[in-house]
Amino acid sequence: MKRYLLAGNGINIQHGGYDCCNAAIILRTLKCFKDSNFPKHIITDDPIEAKCYIGYLFLEIPRIIKGGYDRYTNSTTERESLKEFKNKYGDKKSLRITQVGFEDYYLIHDLLCHSIGIVNPERYAVREALKCCFLNAIYDNGKINTLSDKFSPEFVSWLKEFDSIFTTNYDTNIEAAAGVPVLHLHGDFVTRSAVYNPDSFRNKLSDHPYKDAVIDEDYAHLYSTALTTYSGDYKQYSMQEGELANSAVEKMAIGYKDNPTIHDDVETWKGNRNVLVARMRESIILKCDNPDLKFEEPYPIQPLRDIDGELIILGLSPYNDRHLFKIINDSKVERCTFYFYDDSGQNIIKALLSNIDVQFEDVRKFWGVKSAAKSKGKATKGKRIFFKDISRARFHDYAESYRALSGSIMSDADMVRQFNTVPYHMRTQICHRIKEMEIEHGRVVDQQFVLNMVDIHILAEEFCIDPAVVCCVGVDHGKNEFIRLR
């Protein structure tokens, strides 16, 4: 029986730790806008504007949760994605800008554009800029491809046991460590996107986009096939796009050569106002003249459909990429082992893979065998604390201002509770960092407010507290006082 592995970001998190988590990706994105190495010439010539825009998107979340964007969905996919978004964030008691999935920001962007009437190409251009910002943070100056150095010999040997390995990651760590080919379902940072490949079918057409492309090889990952969007349906469409295009052009080319009616119809498309129609005619003729020419199919969706035997799923969340689980459920896989991190995901997997015999294993036990144990850090010494009494009504007024300044959703009671757990040494560090915060004087007042809010969230992520508590610590000047509500 053949054995297959489907690996996700959990492998990277295991070996790269926090730096590979969503929060770290968002944090790097927000902090790199002032980095001298930020590729302004590729993404945007005003990085601070991009930072501000992410802040604006975050501030729309409460309105989204309350149903304020329900009427702005344009498709079934958007409606389903919006429903999942509400389920994911609707019951949160605290939410930092870094705790929102980076792909979920694309959904917020689309909904916001629908609501204020921004259409393509502007909507697409901004979404692409966002995508490049996040991909650049994931790539992390190439650090993402160095995790294979941390793979244990036991884990590498285990990887070599499989007949085929699939991954949703963009990096090349598995192939570098195990020396085996890996199928990247969502693309990779190495393969050039067809738009930027001078030899692609797309660039054989008269309006080939490559002629206007200026490619900086130092940022090759931004021209790659790395696929990222908020919907599994959209991901699956992108994965099938080359396959569908080849099928359509192949059939039309045969008809164009063999059927006079189709030939005459296609010829009427010449010079059509609809660019896609005119481009289709040109593609058909080009295919007739070059039968071996094909659109690229960089996403190995057919090999995934063809798997049979035994499948191991490691490091993949049941909450993401449901399109892959649907493909697997329709395949000839006889049994599957799913390594879970959270018990609550088992019922979801059972529903997604209802046609398959699924066994569940705790991923922490797996890594306990395949990786070396991690050492524990030393606890820091505490400092004497003092209590400060304050009425509930008075603190509520403070809390409202903290929430307004930070975009926090945390309740008064939770704010007090978390504030009281912040140790003195952390409070002094937070206050020092607040003093270092810069004000973008060249921006309008609204933008200054949002940028300050984003900076508060950056501190909140770095100190692992709610942004409102950052404000509370700052106003308290870092004193080692606990609040008692009366």
Number of C-alpha atoms within 10 A of each C-alpha: 8 12 18 23 21 22 20 18 19 19 20 24 16 18 18 17 12 13 19 21 20 20 20 19 23 24 22 20 25 26 14 19 19 11 9 8 9 17 20 12 10 15 20 17 12 11 19 18 15 20 23 21 18 24 23 19 18 21 17 17 22 16 11 19 19 11 13 13 18 16 11 16 19 12 9 9 15 20 15 13 19 24 15 13 20 17 12 14 17 15 9 10 12 17 19 23 26 23 16 18 17 23 16 16 20 22 21 22 22 20 24 20 16 17 14 9 10 14 12 10 9 11 16 14 13 19 18 14 15 24 22 22 26 22 22 22 23 24 19 16 13 14 12 19 18 15 20 20 11 14 20 16 13 11 16 18 13 12 20 16 13 16 13 20 23 20 24 21 23 26 26 20 21 24 17 17 21 19 12 14 14 18 21 24 24 22 24 23 24 16 16 20 20 22 19 21 17 16 11 19 18 21 17 16 14 11 12 16 16 18 12 9 10 10 13 13 9 9 16 13 24 24 21 21 22 26 20 19 17 22 22 17 17 16 20 19 14 19 21 18 17 18 20 15 16 18 14 13 22 19 11 23 24 16 16 22 13 11 12 11 11 15 18 11 12 21 15 12 18 15 12 12 9 9 12 11 16 17 18 19 24 19 25 23 19 17 20 18 11 10 13 7 16 19 18 17 18 24 24 17 19 13 12 20 17 13 19 17 14 18 23 18 19 22 21 20 19 19 11 12 17 18 17 20 16 14 18 22 18 14 17 15 21 16 18 21 16 23 21 21 18 11 10 10 13 18 11 12 19 16 12 19 19 13 16 18 13 18 13 15 15 13 16 13 12 13 14 11 12 17 17 11 9 7 6 6 6 6 6 8 7 9 10 8 13 10 11 11 12 12 11 14 11 11 19 14 11 16 23 17 15 22 21 13 17 26 25 25 20 22 16 18 14 14 23 19 15 14 21 19 10 20 19 18 15 13 22 17 12 23 19 14 14 17 9 9 12 11 12 14 9 8 13 9 11 9 20 17 18 22 24 19 22 26 23 27 28 21 19 22 20 13 16 13 20 27 32 31 26 27 23 21 23 19 13 13 14 21 17 20 19 17 16 15 15 10
